[in-house]
Amino acid sequence: MSPRSNDNTRGSGQEATPPAGAPPAAETPRPPSAAGRVDALRRFAAAARRGRGPHLASCAVLLAVAMTAGAVAVGGDGRDAARAVPGVSRAVSADVLVRGDLDTAIRSLQTHVRQQPRDFGAWAALGFAQVERARTDGDPSRYTRAERALARSLALRPGNDQALAGQAALAAARHDFAAALDHADRALERNPYSERALCSRIDALVELGRYAEAAKAATVADRRRPGVPVFTRYAYVRELRGDVRTARRVLHRALDSAAGPADVAYVATALGNLERGQGRYDTALRHYARALAADDAYLPALEGRARAQAADGDRAGAITTLEQVVARSPLPGPLVALGELYEDRGDRAKAREQYALVDAWTALARAGGVDVDLDTALAAADHGDTAEALRAARAAWDRRRTVHTADALAWALHRAGRSAEALPYARRATATGYRDAAFLHHRGMIEKAAGQDRAARASLTAALRLNPGFSPLGARAARAALEDLEAAR
């Protein structure tokens, strides 16, 4: 439920000026639709399952080309710019652009940097917009384009805080949170009031498991730049420490101050996620409805609504909604959720297809420089190779000691038959006061396997009381385990 941010590398950043002989605007091929990207993932996953295609890691570049119609290879930003909408004025705030229609913002910025190629601020805004778009459409190839635009900005104006803040956001999007923290700190040295840098610094500290420092960073950010982005992060830090009441109050404050549809959709979705995690499904659905009234295409709200529908017993409605989500953005979270709903209704073939798409997406994400170990561990522990899940979970834990990586490592160890070794990590996942039914379910199942029946009953009961519909398969397993424990008394 955190406002996730994600690394940074360098490139030439020259792609906004197409080479001589580039096709005119009318002849420029359009990038594939969201459905086209999903179809490319589907074909790739099917070939990998049949064993007729190359190994996932070795053909990730080919998959990236298929999903971007060659944009990675030929410099997609330059070609997009040839058919972009009219340029934007330098006076237009980059924050306003990025919080509005991202596609329009990106096209406008691409045209602008063609016309004003030395505008370092526009290059920085373009890089940041590409990061944000990648996080919404699930296309990690955009991170390479973002990287080049940010590098161009820094080449034009070394050390400018806009580009450094953009690099922080890019690093966070790629899950390189140590680099994100470094870039954010450098940006804040130059501009202590940079909202993007302040937010990326909070995100990085949270994702490195440095929660006390994250709380201080959120307080500083709230003092310097109060507003929706900071409020939502402040709320998440409080939630991680078990203070749901304050988190709820801060999010309502953020919703009251939301100035436009994008902010309303963002904050209302965060409130929906918070309430769904507490088992308050009717309230959650009202928040998602408000988010979708502000932006009926906002994918996080659609995903949240689907999860609340499933938890509240409307499995058919949840499947329909999640099918819409993954058709446009095939990210691991909704793919696994949809797969589990298919599995719950007995459609194992469709479930396996969703889990295979997760593998295909992670191959593409790795090609884009994204650390996907946590995603891999979570998906593979229940629906893939348990040895791979354990490898990935250990790698994630070694890089960042968070409640989420502790839970992933605990569950991977348990699924590998090493429950006694898993127990300390399961306890650490719940030690901050963060209340998550999936964490409690994992802890209870591990305690049961380790022979700690009383503790297992307490953890499993707490999971089902907190959020009885937290997962179609997990909730069923928790109830079955409780019945076994009661029968053994």
Order of alpha helices (4+ residues) and beta strands (2+ residues): alpha-alpha-alpha-alpha-alpha-alpha-alpha-alpha-alpha-alpha-alpha-alpha-alpha-alpha-alpha-alpha-alpha-alpha-alpha-alpha-alpha-alpha-alpha-alpha-alpha-alpha-alpha
